[in-house]
Amino acid sequence: MPVVGFGLWKVPRPQCADTVYNALKAGYRLLDGAGDYGNEKEAGEGLARAIKDGIVKREEVFVTSKLWNTYHQKERAKELAKHQLELWGIEYFDLYLIHFPISLEDVAIKDKYPPEWWGLDGKVHPTKVPIRETWEALEEIADAGLAKNIGVSNFQGSLLVDLLRYARIEPSVLQVELHPYLAQKKLVALTKELGIAITAYSSLGPQSYLELGAHHSVPGLLSHNTVTSIAEATGKSPAQVLLRWAVQQGLAVIPKSNNHDRLLSNLQVTEFTLSDEQVTALDALDINLRMNDPQDIHPALGIFA
């Protein structure tokens, strides 16, 4: 799995095919998607065009997708994975993740796709599908060759340890929100001990959540004095500093940008090193601030409570 990938969250459908094509042309080889993002068909079109134009071969691109909450039942998970592969126009995912450790009542693909957090009545409907059933479904997806690797997203330590007690195929990757405001040092240490790779999302912190109103009105990391002073000292952009902070810990990152220059600069975060003092200064910004919290949607979804 490449260290720096391109995230597809919030990439608008009308621009998605071109955005993916340009990202691959710029050198990205990891595309991080999900059924819930609603743009997998367009992302697949961008990938197909890049393959047709000789920019990449399929086996050179690491494609990640995720199983949504309404398809946690064993018989539904494989159905969804096949549907997502059809949307992408590919035969396998390189990585397939459980998007959240949350099961919601089933919503048929024909009725609404993606269903987001709500049933057809506009309400949230938690249901009793255990993670073990869903994980066994992902193992079957891997057995069938629909995914080369399987993993989880938005899991905390206790749930991850429990999963390993029964997993026949152990998770390859844990994807979580991680940035200097939410450093998750103990979780990082645990995954390293367990041999599970981490992909950090929302590496730029509140920037990703401004339009959603979920940024908690804290100062943006891109304009934070600590970040900007390190950027000035290293001759890099604030975004590069934040991405490098994660990469230097051995984590993968999946930033997105519709700006070509930023596309290129985000790829360059493997080309410099932060000093121990700079890393310590960024670590000190940790205030355990989580912005992607499903409990903000419904009290019963408190997976981080």
C-alpha positions as CSV (number, residue, x, y, z in Angstrom):
1,M,0.0,0.0,0.0
2,P,1.5,3.4,-1.0
3,V,2.3,5.8,1.8
4,V,0.5,8.7,0.2
5,G,-2.8,8.2,-1.5
6,F,-5.7,10.2,-2.9
7,G,-8.9,10.3,-0.8
8,L,-12.2,10.4,-2.6
9,W,-14.4,11.7,0.3
10,K,-16.3,14.8,-0.8
11,V,-15.0,14.7,-4.4
12,P,-18.1,15.8,-6.4
13,R,-19.5,13.4,-8.9
14,P,-19.3,15.7,-11.9
15,Q,-15.6,16.3,-11.4
16,C,-14.6,12.9,-9.9
17,A,-13.6,11.1,-13.1
18,D,-11.3,13.9,-14.2
19,T,-10.0,14.3,-10.6
20,V,-9.0,10.7,-10.4
21,Y,-7.5,10.7,-13.9
22,N,-5.4,13.8,-13.0
23,A,-4.4,12.3,-9.6
24,L,-3.1,9.1,-11.3
25,K,-1.4,11.2,-14.0
26,A,0.3,13.2,-11.2
27,G,1.7,10.0,-9.7
28,Y,-0.8,8.8,-7.2
29,R,-1.1,5.0,-6.9
30,L,-3.6,4.7,-4.0
31,L,-7.3,5.6,-4.4
32,D,-9.3,5.6,-1.2
33,G,-13.0,5.3,-1.8
34,A,-16.1,4.1,-0.1
35,G,-19.7,3.2,-1.0
36,D,-20.9,6.0,1.2
37,Y,-19.0,8.6,-0.9
38,G,-21.4,8.1,-3.8
39,N,-18.8,8.6,-6.5
40,E,-17.4,5.1,-7.1
41,K,-18.8,4.8,-10.7
42,E,-17.1,8.1,-11.6
43,A,-13.9,7.2,-9.9
44,G,-13.8,4.0,-11.8
45,E,-14.3,5.9,-15.1
46,G,-11.3,8.0,-14.2
47,L,-9.2,4.9,-13.5
48,A,-10.4,3.2,-16.7
49,R,-9.4,6.2,-18.8
50,A,-6.0,6.3,-17.1
51,I,-5.5,2.6,-17.9
52,K,-6.6,3.1,-21.5
53,D,-4.2,6.0,-22.0
54,G,-1.3,3.9,-20.7
55,I,-0.8,6.1,-17.6
56,V,-1.1,3.1,-15.2
57,K,-1.8,-0.6,-15.2
58,R,-4.6,-1.9,-13.0
59,E,-2.1,-3.8,-10.8
60,E,-0.1,-0.6,-10.2
61,V,-3.1,1.1,-8.5
62,F,-4.1,0.2,-4.9
63,V,-7.9,0.7,-4.7
64,T,-9.5,0.8,-1.3
65,S,-13.3,0.7,-0.7
66,K,-15.5,0.3,2.4
67,L,-18.6,-1.7,3.4
68,W,-21.4,0.6,4.6
69,N,-23.3,0.2,7.9
70,T,-26.6,-0.9,6.3
71,Y,-24.9,-4.0,4.7
72,H,-23.4,-5.7,7.8
73,Q,-25.4,-8.9,7.5
74,K,-23.3,-11.7,6.1
75,E,-25.4,-12.3,3.0
76,R,-25.7,-8.6,2.2
77,A,-22.0,-7.7,2.5
78,K,-20.8,-9.8,-0.4
79,E,-23.7,-8.5,-2.5
80,L,-22.6,-4.9,-1.8
81,A,-18.9,-5.7,-2.5
82,K,-19.9,-7.1,-5.9
83,H,-22.1,-4.1,-6.6
84,Q,-19.2,-1.7,-5.7
85,L,-16.8,-3.6,-8.0
86,E,-19.3,-3.2,-10.8
87,L,-19.4,0.5,-10.2
88,W,-15.7,0.7,-10.3
89,G,-15.4,-1.5,-13.3
90,I,-12.7,-3.7,-11.7
91,E,-12.5,-7.3,-10.6
92,Y,-11.1,-6.9,-7.1
93,F,-10.3,-4.3,-4.4
94,D,-6.8,-4.2,-3.1
95,L,-8.3,-3.3,0.4
96,Y,-11.9,-3.6,1.6
97,L,-12.8,-2.1,5.0
98,I,-15.7,-2.2,7.5
99,H,-16.4,1.6,7.4
100,F,-17.7,1.9,10.9
101,P,-18.4,-0.6,13.8
102,I,-22.0,0.3,13.5
103,S,-24.8,-1.8,12.0
104,L,-28.0,-0.2,10.7
105,E,-31.1,-1.7,9.3
106,D,-30.8,-2.9,5.7
107,V,-31.7,-0.5,2.9
108,A,-32.0,-2.2,-0.5
109,I,-29.6,-1.0,-3.2
110,K,-32.5,-0.6,-5.6
111,D,-34.3,1.7,-3.1
112,K,-31.5,4.1,-2.3
113,Y,-27.7,4.0,-2.9
114,P,-25.8,5.1,-1.0
115,P,-28.3,5.1,1.9
116,E,-26.1,7.3,4.1
117,W,-27.1,7.1,7.8
118,W,-30.8,7.0,7.4
119,G,-33.6,4.6,6.5
120,L,-36.1,5.5,3.9
121,D,-38.1,7.2,6.5
122,G,-35.3,9.6,7.2
123,K,-34.6,8.1,10.7
124,V,-31.6,6.3,12.1
125,H,-32.3,2.6,12.7
126,P,-29.5,0.7,14.7
127,T,-29.8,-3.1,14.4
128,K,-28.2,-6.1,16.1
129,V,-25.6,-7.5,13.7
130,P,-22.4,-8.3,15.6
131,I,-19.0,-7.3,14.2
132,R,-18.0,-11.0,14.2
133,E,-20.7,-11.7,11.6
134,T,-19.6,-8.8,9.4
135,W,-15.9,-9.7,9.7
136,E,-16.6,-13.3,8.7
137,A,-18.4,-11.8,5.7
138,L,-15.3,-9.9,4.8
139,E,-13.2,-13.1,5.1
140,E,-15.6,-14.7,2.6
141,I,-15.1,-11.7,0.3
142,A,-11.4,-12.2,0.5
143,D,-11.7,-16.0,0.0
144,A,-13.7,-15.2,-3.2
145,G,-10.9,-13.0,-4.6
146,L,-13.1,-9.9,-4.4
147,A,-10.6,-8.2,-2.1
148,K,-6.8,-8.9,-1.7
149,N,-6.8,-7.4,1.8
150,I,-9.4,-6.7,4.4
151,G,-9.5,-4.3,7.4
152,V,-11.5,-2.0,9.5
153,S,-12.1,1.7,9.9
154,N,-13.0,3.8,12.9
155,F,-12.3,1.0,15.4
156,Q,-10.8,1.7,18.8
157,G,-8.4,-0.5,20.6
158,S,-10.8,-2.7,22.6
159,L,-12.8,-3.7,19.6
160,L,-9.7,-4.3,17.5
161,V,-8.3,-6.6,20.2
162,D,-11.6,-8.5,20.4
163,L,-11.7,-8.9,16.6
164,L,-8.3,-10.5,16.7
165,R,-9.5,-13.2,19.1
166,Y,-11.7,-14.8,16.4
167,A,-10.4,-13.5,13.1
168,R,-9.4,-16.2,10.7
169,I,-7.9,-13.5,8.4
170,E,-6.4,-10.7,10.5
171,P,-7.1,-7.1,9.5
172,S,-4.3,-5.6,7.4
173,V,-5.2,-2.0,7.9
174,L,-7.0,0.3,10.4
175,Q,-8.2,3.6,9.0
176,V,-8.9,6.3,11.5
177,E,-9.2,10.1,11.9
178,L,-5.7,11.2,13.0
179,H,-4.1,14.7,13.0
180,P,-2.2,16.7,15.6
181,Y,-5.5,17.7,17.4
182,L,-6.2,13.9,17.6
183,A,-2.9,12.1,17.7
184,Q,-4.2,8.8,19.1
185,K,-0.7,7.8,20.2
186,K,-1.8,4.8,22.3
187,L,-3.8,3.4,19.3
188,V,-0.8,3.9,17.0
189,A,1.4,2.0,19.5
190,L,-1.2,-0.8,19.7
191,T,-1.5,-1.3,16.0
192,K,2.3,-1.4,15.6
193,E,2.4,-4.1,18.3
194,L,-0.3,-6.0,16.4
195,G,1.3,-5.6,13.0
196,I,-1.7,-3.6,11.6
197,A,-1.0,-0.7,9.3
198,I,-2.7,2.6,9.9
199,T,-4.2,4.9,7.3
200,A,-4.8,8.4,8.7
201,Y,-7.7,10.4,7.4
202,S,-8.5,14.1,7.9
203,S,-4.8,14.8,8.2
204,L,-5.4,18.6,7.9
205,G,-7.8,18.6,10.9
206,P,-10.7,21.0,10.9
207,Q,-10.2,22.0,7.3
208,S,-12.1,19.0,6.1
209,Y,-15.1,19.7,8.2
210,L,-15.7,23.5,7.8
211,E,-18.5,23.0,5.2
212,L,-20.1,20.4,7.4
213,G,-20.2,22.6,10.5
214,A,-18.3,19.9,12.5
215,H,-15.0,21.7,13.0
216,H,-15.9,22.8,16.6
217,S,-14.7,26.3,15.9
218,V,-11.1,25.5,16.8
219,P,-8.2,27.3,15.0
220,G,-7.4,25.6,11.7
221,L,-4.2,23.6,11.7
222,L,-3.2,25.0,8.4
223,S,-3.0,28.5,10.0
224,H,-1.9,27.4,13.5
225,N,1.3,29.3,14.6
226,T,3.1,26.0,15.4
227,V,2.4,24.6,12.0
228,T,3.2,27.7,10.0
229,S,6.4,28.3,11.9
230,I,7.6,24.8,11.1
231,A,6.5,25.3,7.5
232,E,8.6,28.4,7.3
233,A,11.6,26.8,8.9
234,T,11.5,23.8,6.5
235,G,10.5,25.7,3.4
236,K,7.4,23.5,3.0
237,S,3.7,24.3,3.0
238,P,1.6,23.8,6.2
239,A,-0.2,20.9,4.5
240,Q,3.1,19.2,3.8
241,V,4.1,19.6,7.4
242,L,0.9,18.0,8.7
243,L,1.1,15.1,6.2
244,R,4.8,14.6,7.0
245,W,4.1,14.4,10.7
246,A,1.8,11.4,10.1
247,V,4.1,9.8,7.5
248,Q,7.1,10.1,9.7
249,Q,5.3,7.9,12.3
250,G,4.9,5.2,9.7
251,L,1.3,6.0,8.8
252,A,-0.3,6.3,5.4
253,V,-2.2,9.4,4.5
254,I,-5.0,10.0,1.9
255,P,-5.3,13.8,1.3
256,K,-7.4,15.1,-1.6
257,S,-7.2,18.3,-3.6
258,N,-8.7,19.6,-6.8
259,N,-5.7,21.9,-7.2
260,H,-3.0,20.4,-9.4
261,D,-0.1,22.1,-7.6
262,R,-1.3,20.8,-4.3
263,L,-1.8,17.4,-5.8
264,L,1.9,17.3,-6.6
265,S,3.1,18.9,-3.3
266,N,1.1,16.4,-1.2
267,L,3.1,13.6,-2.9
268,Q,6.4,15.2,-1.9
269,V,6.0,14.6,1.9
270,T,8.3,11.6,1.7
271,E,11.2,13.8,0.6
272,F,12.0,15.7,3.8
273,T,12.2,15.0,7.5
274,L,10.9,16.9,10.5
275,S,13.3,17.3,13.5
276,D,12.5,15.7,16.8
277,E,11.8,19.1,18.2
278,Q,9.3,19.9,15.4
279,V,7.6,16.5,15.9
280,T,7.3,17.2,19.7
281,A,5.8,20.6,19.0
282,L,3.2,19.1,16.7
283,D,2.5,16.3,19.2
284,A,1.8,19.0,21.9
285,L,-1.2,20.2,19.9
286,D,-3.2,17.1,20.8
287,I,-6.5,18.0,22.5
288,N,-8.3,14.7,21.7
289,L,-10.6,16.6,19.3
290,R,-12.6,14.2,17.2
291,M,-14.6,15.7,14.4
292,N,-16.0,12.6,12.7
293,D,-18.2,11.3,15.5
294,P,-21.4,9.4,14.6
295,Q,-22.9,10.2,18.0
296,D,-23.4,13.7,16.6
297,I,-25.9,12.1,14.3
298,H,-27.7,9.9,16.9
299,P,-27.1,9.2,20.6
300,A,-27.1,5.4,20.0
301,L,-24.1,5.6,17.6
302,G,-21.6,6.5,20.4
303,I,-18.7,4.2,19.3
304,F,-16.2,6.7,20.7
305,A,-18.1,7.3,24.0
